[in-house]
Amino acid sequence: MRAALNRKVWLPVMIGILIAVVLFIVGENDDAPGLGIIGITSAIVLFFYGLYNFVSYGQKSWIMAIMLILLSVLVTVFIIVLALDGEFVDSPGIAVFMAMIATALLGVGLKSVNNIRTR
């Protein structure tokens, strides 16, 4: 319980929530879906950073693997949402680049899971 009260645990989570709320509201007001995506992604990364500081040493590798796989899924969902919103009409190369990032994140995450299981 004391570990959860540590500043290294709760501060990144609170900052992540604050950044997500601010960027999501600004993105909605300016009709910029990218700001909402950046806010949600930064909140997830900071949440996992706080969780990473909370867990014991043996479980930290699982946290990183889960975070990488979750981020790859989120990038894939964001590609679909932005494509349905018509953001890639002028430059479809950005969608391909984002898909490559999602594939790389998924590959690294699955390789991490494989390395953890074979230890």
KOLPA-208319 format. One record per residue: x, y, z of N, C-alpha, C in turn. Coordinates in steps of 0.1 Angstrom, whole numbers, padded with zeros to 4 digits. Example, Ala and Ser with C-alpha at 12.3 -4.5 7.8 and 13.67 -1.06 7.14 Angstrom:
% residues 2
{{0132 -0057 0078} {0123 -0045 0078} {0132 -0033 0078}}
{{0128 -0022 0071} {0137 -0011 0071} {0129 0000 0079}}
This chain:
% residues 119
{{0008 -0012 0000} {0000 0000 0000} {0009 0013 0000}}
{{0020 0012 0007} {0029 0024 0008} {0034 0027 -0006}}
{{0037 0016 -0014} {0042 0019 -0027} {0033 0026 -0036}}
{{0020 0024 -0034} {0010 0031 -0042} {0009 0046 -0039}}
{{0013 0050 -0027} {0013 0064 -0022} {0026 0071 -0026}}
{{0035 0064 -0032} {0048 0070 -0037} {0045 0079 -0048}}
{{0053 0090 -0048} {0051 0101 -0058} {0054 0095 -0072}}
{{0063 0086 -0073} {0067 0080 -0086} {0055 0072 -0092}}
{{0046 0068 -0084} {0034 0061 -0089} {0023 0070 -0093}}
{{0018 0078 -0084} {0006 0086 -0087} {0008 0098 -0095}}
{{0020 0104 -0094} {0022 0117 -0102} {0021 0115 -0117}}
{{0028 0104 -0123} {0026 0102 -0137} {0012 0099 -0142}}
{{0005 0092 -0133} {-0009 0089 -0136} {-0018 0102 -0136}}
{{-0016 0110 -0127} {-0024 0123 -0126} {-0020 0132 -0137}}
{{-0007 0133 -0140} {-0003 0142 -0151} {-0008 0136 -0165}}
{{-0008 0123 -0166} {-0014 0117 -0178} {-0029 0120 -0180}}
{{-0036 0119 -0169} {-0051 0122 -0170} {-0053 0137 -0173}}
{{-0045 0146 -0167} {-0046 0160 -0170} {-0043 0163 -0184}}
{{-0032 0158 -0190} {-0028 0160 -0203} {-0039 0155 -0213}}
{{-0044 0143 -0210} {-0054 0137 -0219} {-0067 0145 -0219}}
{{-0071 0150 -0208} {-0083 0158 -0207} {-0082 0171 -0215}}
{{-0070 0178 -0212} {-0068 0191 -0219} {-0067 0189 -0234}}
{{-0059 0180 -0238} {-0057 0178 -0253} {-0069 0173 -0260}}
{{-0077 0165 -0253} {-0089 0160 -0259} {-0099 0171 -0260}}
{{-0101 0180 -0250} {-0110 0191 -0251} {-0105 0201 -0262}}
{{-0092 0204 -0262} {-0087 0213 -0273} {-0089 0207 -0287}}
{{-0087 0194 -0288} {-0089 0187 -0301} {-0103 0188 -0305}}
{{-0112 0186 -0296} {-0126 0187 -0300} {-0131 0201 -0304}}
{{-0126 0211 -0297} {-0129 0224 -0300} {-0124 0229 -0313}}
{{-0112 0225 -0317} {-0105 0229 -0329} {-0107 0219 -0340}}
{{-0115 0209 -0338} {-0118 0198 -0348} {-0105 0192 -0353}}
{{-0096 0189 -0343} {-0083 0183 -0346} {-0082 0169 -0339}}
{{-0086 0158 -0346} {-0086 0145 -0339} {-0072 0141 -0335}}
{{-0062 0146 -0341} {-0048 0142 -0338} {-0045 0147 -0323}}
{{-0050 0158 -0319} {-0047 0162 -0305} {-0054 0153 -0295}}
{{-0065 0148 -0298} {-0072 0138 -0289} {-0064 0125 -0289}}
{{-0059 0121 -0300} {-0051 0109 -0301} {-0038 0111 -0293}}
{{-0031 0122 -0294} {-0019 0124 -0287} {-0022 0125 -0272}}
{{-0033 0131 -0268} {-0037 0131 -0254} {-0040 0117 -0248}}
{{-0047 0109 -0255} {-0050 0096 -0250} {-0038 0087 -0250}}
{{-0029 0088 -0260} {-0017 0080 -0260} {-0008 0085 -0249}}
{{-0006 0098 -0246} {0002 0102 -0235} {-0003 0098 -0222}}
{{-0016 0097 -0220} {-0022 0093 -0208} {-0019 0078 -0206}}
{{-0020 0070 -0216} {-0018 0056 -0215} {-0003 0053 -0212}}
{{0006 0060 -0218} {0020 0058 -0216} {0023 0062 -0202}}
{{0018 0073 -0197} {0021 0078 -0183} {0015 0069 -0173}}
{{0003 0063 -0176} {-0003 0054 -0167} {0005 0041 -0166}}
{{0010 0036 -0177} {0019 0024 -0176} {0032 0027 -0170}}
{{0037 0040 -0171} {0049 0043 -0164} {0047 0043 -0149}}
{{0036 0048 -0144} {0033 0048 -0130} {0031 0033 -0125}}
{{0024 0025 -0133} {0023 0011 -0130} {0036 0004 -0130}}
{{0045 0007 -0139} {0058 0002 -0140} {0066 0005 -0127}}
{{0064 0017 -0122} {0071 0020 -0109} {0065 0013 -0097}}
{{0052 0009 -0098} {0045 0002 -0087} {0048 -0012 -0086}}
{{0050 -0020 -0097} {0051 -0034 -0096} {0066 -0038 -0092}}
{{0067 -0051 -0088} {0080 -0056 -0084} {0089 -0058 -0097}}
{{0101 -0061 -0095} {0111 -0063 -0106} {0107 -0074 -0116}}
{{0102 -0085 -0111} {0099 -0096 -0120} {0087 -0094 -0129}}
{{0078 -0085 -0125} {0067 -0082 -0134} {0069 -0070 -0143}}
{{0080 -0063 -0142} {0082 -0051 -0150} {0083 -0055 -0165}}
{{0088 -0066 -0168} {0089 -0070 -0183} {0075 -0072 -0189}}
{{0066 -0078 -0181} {0053 -0080 -0185} {0046 -0067 -0188}}
{{0048 -0057 -0179} {0042 -0044 -0181} {0046 -0038 -0194}}
{{0059 -0038 -0197} {0064 -0033 -0210} {0058 -0040 -0222}}
{{0057 -0053 -0221} {0052 -0061 -0233} {0037 -0058 -0235}}
{{0029 -0057 -0224} {0015 -0054 -0225} {0013 -0039 -0231}}
{{0022 -0030 -0226} {0021 -0016 -0231} {0023 -0015 -0246}}
{{0034 -0022 -0251} {0037 -0022 -0265} {0026 -0028 -0273}}
{{0020 -0039 -0269} {0009 -0045 -0276} {-0003 -0036 -0276}}
{{-0006 -0030 -0265} {-0018 -0021 -0264} {-0016 -0009 -0273}}
{{-0004 -0003 -0273} {-0001 0008 -0282} {-0003 0004 -0296}}
{{0001 -0008 -0300} {0000 -0012 -0314} {-0015 -0013 -0318}}
{{-0023 -0018 -0309} {-0037 -0019 -0311} {-0043 -0005 -0312}}
{{-0039 0004 -0303} {-0044 0018 -0304} {-0040 0025 -0316}}
{{-0028 0023 -0321} {-0024 0030 -0333} {-0032 0025 -0345}}
{{-0035 0012 -0345} {-0043 0006 -0356} {-0058 0012 -0355}}
{{-0063 0013 -0343} {-0077 0019 -0342} {-0076 0034 -0346}}
{{-0066 0041 -0342} {-0065 0055 -0346} {-0064 0057 -0361}}
{{-0057 0047 -0368} {-0056 0048 -0382} {-0070 0046 -0389}}
{{-0077 0037 -0383} {-0091 0035 -0389} {-0100 0047 -0386}}
{{-0099 0053 -0374} {-0107 0064 -0371} {-0104 0076 -0380}}
{{-0091 0079 -0381} {-0086 0090 -0390} {-0090 0088 -0404}}
{{-0089 0075 -0409} {-0093 0072 -0423} {-0108 0074 -0425}}
{{-0116 0070 -0415} {-0130 0073 -0417} {-0134 0087 -0416}}
{{-0125 0095 -0409} {-0128 0110 -0408} {-0123 0117 -0420}}
{{-0116 0110 -0429} {-0111 0116 -0442} {-0098 0124 -0440}}
{{-0090 0121 -0430} {-0078 0128 -0428} {-0066 0124 -0438}}
{{-0067 0112 -0444} {-0057 0107 -0452} {-0060 0109 -0467}}
{{-0069 0117 -0471} {-0073 0119 -0485} {-0061 0125 -0493}}
{{-0055 0135 -0487} {-0044 0142 -0495} {-0031 0135 -0494}}
{{-0028 0128 -0483} {-0015 0121 -0481} {-0017 0107 -0475}}
{{-0020 0097 -0483} {-0022 0084 -0478} {-0009 0077 -0473}}
{{0003 0083 -0476} {0015 0078 -0471} {0016 0079 -0456}}
{{0010 0088 -0450} {0010 0089 -0435} {0003 0077 -0429}}
{{-0008 0072 -0435} {-0014 0060 -0430} {-0005 0048 -0431}}
{{0002 0047 -0442} {0012 0036 -0443} {0023 0037 -0433}}
{{0028 0049 -0430} {0038 0050 -0420} {0033 0047 -0406}}
{{0021 0051 -0403} {0015 0047 -0390} {0012 0032 -0389}}
{{0009 0026 -0400} {0007 0011 -0400} {0020 0004 -0398}}
{{0031 0010 -0403} {0044 0004 -0401} {0048 0005 -0386}}
{{0045 0017 -0380} {0047 0019 -0366} {0039 0009 -0357}}
{{0027 0007 -0361} {0018 -0003 -0353} {0024 -0017 -0355}}
{{0028 -0020 -0367} {0034 -0034 -0369} {0047 -0036 -0361}}
{{0055 -0025 -0361} {0068 -0026 -0353} {0065 -0027 -0338}}
{{0055 -0020 -0333} {0052 -0021 -0319} {0046 -0035 -0315}}
{{0038 -0040 -0324} {0033 -0053 -0322} {0044 -0064 -0322}}
{{0053 -0063 -0332} {0064 -0072 -0333} {0073 -0072 -0320}}
{{0076 -0060 -0316} {0085 -0059 -0304} {0077 -0064 -0291}}
{{0065 -0061 -0290} {0057 -0066 -0279} {0056 -0081 -0279}}
{{0053 -0087 -0290} {0052 -0102 -0291} {0065 -0108 -0289}}
{{0076 -0102 -0293} {0089 -0108 -0291} {0093 -0107 -0276}}
{{0088 -0096 -0269} {0090 -0095 -0255} {0083 -0106 -0247}}
{{0070 -0108 -0252} {0063 -0119 -0245} {0070 -0133 -0247}}
{{0075 -0135 -0259} {0082 -0147 -0262} {0094 -0149 -0254}}
{{0102 -0138 -0252} {0114 -0138 -0244} {0110 -0141 -0229}}
{{0099 -0135 -0224} {0096 -0137 -0210} {0091 -0151 -0208}}
{{0084 -0157 -0217} {0079 -0171 -0216} {0090 -0181 -0217}}
{{0101 -0178 -0224} {0112 -0188 -0225} {0123 -0187 -0215}}
{{0121 -0177 -0206} {0131 -0176 -0195} {0130 -0187 -0185}}
